[in-house]
């Protein structure tokens, strides 16, 4: 994928707030963690699962291969 990949781009509107509520974190802390994309953070793992389950991750990977070609 591109170097400036942002996991937050793969989430639907309201997903960050839903993740924050589920984990008991503030929306700002959750958003910052997702932007940093550190795999050890529970918010990042939850965001990845949401993106994967929605199909957004597969689409982003497909688009990245199209751009590279």
N, C-alpha and C positions, 0 to 999 in steps of 0.2 A: 504494500500500500504506500501511499505518498508519505513523505517525511513529516508533514504537518498534520497527520491523521489525528482526528479528535473523536473520541468515543461518544461524546455528547451529541454529535451530529447524527448519530444513528438512533437516538432515542426519540420517542414521540413526545409531543407537548404534554407536560404534566408528569412524565416519568421520573424526573429528578425529585420532584416533590413527593411522589409516591415512594421512592426509594428512601428518602430522608425520613418519612413517617414510619416506614417499616423498620428501619434500623434505629430510630430514636435520635437522629442527628438533625442539625439545622440544615436548611436548604442550601445555605452558603457553603457550609463545610462539605456537604455532599457534592455540590457542583465543583468546588475546587478539587476535591479528590478525583472526580471523574475526569476533569481536565488534565490532571497530572498523570492519570492512567497507571498508577502503581498497582500491580496485580495483587499485592498483599492486602489492600484495603477492601473491606467488605462492600462498600458502595460501588467500587469498580467491578467487583465480581458480579454483583447484582445487575449492574448496567450491562455488562457483557451478556449475561443470561437473557435479559430482556431483549437486547438487540438480536441475539442469536435466535430466540424463540419467535420473534416477529418476522424473521427473514431479512431484516435490514443488513445484517452482517454479510450474508451471502450476496446480496445485491451490490454492496460496496466492494466486495472482493471481485465480483464480475466486472464492475465498472473500472476498477483499477487495472485489470488485465486488458480491457479494451483501450484504455488510455495509453498503455505501454506499447501496444501493437502499432 
